Amino acid sequence: MVLVLYRLMEIKISIGTILGTTFALLIIYLESTIGQKILEPTVSQMKTLILIAVSSATIGVIIALLLFKPEIK
């Protein structure tokens, strides 16, 4: 998926950016929803789950940027 988004960014940066942001938000939503269904957390635990989901998505993006550098024209 990351390679597809980078290829889109190389062709048209706005499309790649919009799809990349949408994909990242979808992953955060899915991680939070699955965590809530599995753990049935309290409000405090849910806040922690969201922080972990956002952190893991951020780390994933940073690793992807370091490994696959798009050639933006």
Helices and strands as residue ranges (DSSP letters): H 2-11, H 13-39, H 43-67
